[in-house]
Amino acid sequence: MTTDILLVGESWSSTAVHAKGFDIFHSTTFHTGADAFVAALEAEGRFRVTWLRAHEAAEGFPFDRDGLDRYRAVILSDVGANTLLLPPEVWLHGRPVPNRLRRLRDWVAEGGGLAMVGGYLSFQGIDGRARWHRTPVEEALPVTMLPVDDRLEVPEGFRPVIRRAGHPILADLPPEPWPLLLGANEVRARPEAEVLLTLPEEEGGHPLLVTGRWGRGRTLAWTSDIGPHWLPTAFSALGRIRTPDAAGGRLACGRGAGLTAPGPGSGWRTARGCGGGAVRPDGWSRRGKPGGSGGGT
């Protein structure tokens, strides 16, 4: 079965000013940052990724439940809250529209999957401009955010520290040591969440990969990037053999990032071999009662 994932963000345009002696001119270029990530997911053969670039998200992100129901999980990466809060109808024409942050939160509570990936416009971001703090999306995530610039720049690099070696998301990873990461967003894990990876203690021991629940849905936070500069190509190249930067997609195996639909009794159905919990041979995995933003295996 193919799992549909909506990836939002990871594109930008850059304008440069070129001064050459007496003369000056401008150039504009367009960039994308998730190509290796998408390729790693789709290479597994179980995922189909719809990539809504940042400049498309203001109008293209679903406004209603039916639009979200086309996907099993939503991944937000390097795109600020304003992009979803201020579509042209609001920003240009002053007309009210549904609050998509609340719609997304409620969709997750009903069984959808949600992941946020770090970057300069993720979590709270550079100068606090991503401004996901104190939003409905933050309510659903397994971490809380700082109200200020939350970047952790580590130019010398750091290696992730494994805290839950037996978790299915971390299964089949290449042997350590992994390539260095160069930064992350600083967050706080919720008390009920599961912290799978952290930064080293000398870098604060902050959460790097965290999973949790929101209602009937499952959530994930990966606080480093999806590509350079925080996630060097040496790290993302390992996506071919299931590295943590693809964990958002691996957890998104089925409805609710690990969950498909209610199964027999109080169990939850999951696609065979997906992360987020131990899978019984018949393809069913018990998850317990849906709860708040707590963790689960």
ZIBEL-V140765 format. One record per residue. RES is the residue in one letter. SS is DSSP state (A for helix, B for strand, O for the rest). PHI is phi in degrees with one decimal (999 if undefined). Layout:
RES&SS&PHI ; RES&SS&PHI
This chain:
M&O&999 ; T&O&-89.2 ; T&B&-100.2 ; D&B&-90.1 ; I&B&-124.2 ; L&B&-103.7 ; L&B&-100.2 ; V&B&-119.0 ; G&B&112.6 ; E&O&59.9 ; S&B&-150.7 ; W&B&-162.8 ; S&B&-115.2 ; S&B&-123.7 ; T&B&-113.9 ; A&B&-112.7 ; V&B&-109.2 ; H&B&-108.0 ; A&B&-107.8 ; K&B&-126.2 ; G&O&64.1 ; F&O&-72.5 ; D&B&-99.5 ; I&B&-142.5 ; F&B&-150.0 ; H&B&-116.6 ; S&B&-140.7 ; T&B&-127.4 ; T&B&-129.4 ; F&B&-114.9 ; H&B&-134.5 ; T&B&-129.6 ; G&O&-121.8 ; A&O&-119.2 ; D&A&-60.7 ; A&A&-66.8 ; F&A&-62.3 ; V&A&-64.0 ; A&A&-61.6 ; A&A&-65.7 ; L&A&-67.7 ; E&A&-69.9 ; A&A&-66.8 ; E&O&-70.2 ; G&O&81.7 ; R&O&-112.2 ; F&B&-122.5 ; R&B&-123.9 ; V&B&-103.1 ; T&B&-97.4 ; W&B&-102.8 ; L&B&-97.1 ; R&O&-62.6 ; A&A&-55.9 ; H&A&-72.6 ; E&A&-93.1 ; A&A&-70.9 ; A&A&-56.2 ; E&A&-101.9 ; G&A&-88.4 ; F&O&-67.4 ; P&O&-57.1 ; F&O&-97.3 ; D&O&-138.4 ; R&A&-62.4 ; D&A&-59.7 ; G&A&-66.2 ; L&A&-70.5 ; D&O&-67.7 ; R&O&-71.6 ; Y&O&-123.2 ; R&O&-90.6 ; A&B&-155.4 ; V&B&-118.5 ; I&B&-114.4 ; L&B&-100.4 ; S&B&-143.4 ; D&O&56.6 ; V&O&-142.4 ; G&O&-81.2 ; A&A&-61.7 ; N&A&-59.0 ; T&A&-61.3 ; L&A&-90.7 ; L&A&-84.4 ; L&O&-125.7 ; P&O&-67.4 ; P&A&-54.3 ; E&A&-58.0 ; V&A&-84.2 ; W&A&-68.4 ; L&O&-95.5 ; H&O&-116.4 ; G&O&64.9 ; R&O&-106.6 ; P&O&-72.5 ; V&O&-138.3 ; P&O&-60.5 ; N&O&-79.9 ; R&A&-73.2 ; L&A&-68.0 ; R&A&-69.3 ; R&A&-61.7 ; L&A&-66.4 ; R&A&-57.2 ; D&A&-69.7 ; W&A&-64.2 ; V&A&-64.2 ; A&A&-59.8 ; E&O&-91.3 ; G&O&126.6 ; G&O&-75.8 ; G&B&-111.6 ; L&B&-140.2 ; A&B&-132.7 ; M&B&-120.3 ; V&B&-109.5 ; G&O&-71.0 ; G&O&157.8 ; Y&O&-68.9 ; L&O&-124.6 ; S&O&-120.0 ; F&O&50.5 ; Q&O&-96.3 ; G&O&78.4 ; I&A&-63.3 ; D&A&56.1 ; G&A&72.4 ; R&O&-76.3 ; A&O&-68.6 ; R&O&44.6 ; W&O&-84.2 ; H&O&-61.8 ; R&O&62.1 ; T&O&-112.4 ; P&A&-59.0 ; V&A&-66.3 ; E&A&-59.6 ; E&A&-56.1 ; A&A&-82.2 ; L&O&-76.0 ; P&O&-81.7 ; V&B&-133.6 ; T&B&-109.2 ; M&B&-114.1 ; L&O&-78.4 ; P&O&-85.4 ; V&O&-130.4 ; D&O&-50.4 ; D&O&-112.2 ; R&B&-71.9 ; L&B&-114.5 ; E&B&-88.3 ; V&B&-127.4 ; P&B&-62.7 ; E&B&-79.2 ; G&B&88.9 ; F&B&-144.6 ; R&O&-108.2 ; P&O&-58.9 ; V&B&-105.9 ; I&B&-79.0 ; R&O&-108.1 ; R&O&-134.0 ; A&O&-61.2 ; G&O&-87.6 ; H&O&-70.9 ; P&A&-58.1 ; I&A&-62.5 ; L&A&-94.6 ; A&O&-70.7 ; D&O&64.0 ; L&O&-78.6 ; P&O&-64.9 ; P&O&-65.2 ; E&O&-73.1 ; P&O&-82.1 ; W&O&-84.0 ; P&O&-59.3 ; L&O&-72.8 ; L&B&-104.9 ; L&B&-113.9 ; G&B&171.0 ; A&B&-166.8 ; N&B&-95.0 ; E&O&-83.4 ; V&B&-136.3 ; R&B&-120.7 ; A&B&-72.9 ; R&O&-67.4 ; P&O&-57.2 ; E&O&-89.5 ; A&O&-76.3 ; E&B&-103.3 ; V&B&-96.5 ; L&B&-92.7 ; L&B&-135.2 ; T&B&-136.0 ; L&O&-72.0 ; P&O&-62.8 ; E&A&-59.5 ; E&A&-67.1 ; E&A&-105.1 ; G&O&103.8 ; G&O&62.3 ; H&O&-70.6 ; P&B&-61.3 ; L&B&-115.8 ; L&B&-134.7 ; V&B&-134.1 ; T&B&-120.9 ; G&B&-165.5 ; R&B&-127.0 ; W&B&-136.6 ; G&B&59.7 ; R&O&-89.8 ; G&B&-99.0 ; R&B&-116.4 ; T&B&-133.2 ; L&B&-150.1 ; A&B&-129.3 ; W&B&-115.5 ; T&O&-90.6 ; S&O&-88.3 ; D&O&-90.5 ; I&O&-99.0 ; G&O&-165.8 ; P&O&-57.8 ; H&O&-97.0 ; W&O&-62.8 ; L&B&-111.5 ; P&O&-63.0 ; T&A&-60.5 ; A&A&-61.7 ; F&A&-78.9 ; S&A&-67.5 ; A&A&-64.0 ; L&A&-73.3 ; G&A&-56.3 ; R&A&-64.1 ; I&A&-121.4 ; R&O&66.4 ; T&O&-92.6 ; P&A&-59.8 ; D&A&-67.3 ; A&A&-97.6 ; A&A&-64.6 ; G&A&-57.9 ; G&A&-74.7 ; R&A&-65.1 ; L&A&-69.6 ; A&O&-84.5 ; C&O&-84.8 ; G&O&108.9 ; R&O&-55.8 ; G&O&83.6 ; A&O&51.0 ; G&O&125.0 ; L&O&-113.8 ; T&O&-100.8 ; A&O&-148.1 ; P&B&-55.9 ; G&O&-101.0 ; P&O&-58.5 ; G&O&64.5 ; S&O&-103.6 ; G&B&-82.7 ; W&B&-130.4 ; R&B&-81.1 ; T&O&-140.3 ; A&O&-66.6 ; R&O&-59.4 ; G&O&82.8 ; C&O&-81.3 ; G&O&-75.5 ; G&O&100.9 ; G&O&166.6 ; A&O&-72.5 ; V&O&-105.5 ; R&O&-71.4 ; P&O&-56.7 ; D&O&-84.4 ; G&O&87.6 ; W&B&-114.3 ; S&B&-139.4 ; R&B&-78.3 ; R&O&-118.7 ; G&O&78.9 ; K&O&-74.7 ; P&O&-60.9 ; G&B&-135.0 ; G&O&-82.4 ; S&O&-90.0 ; G&O&-71.5 ; G&O&-89.1 ; G&O&-163.6 ; T&O&-100.2
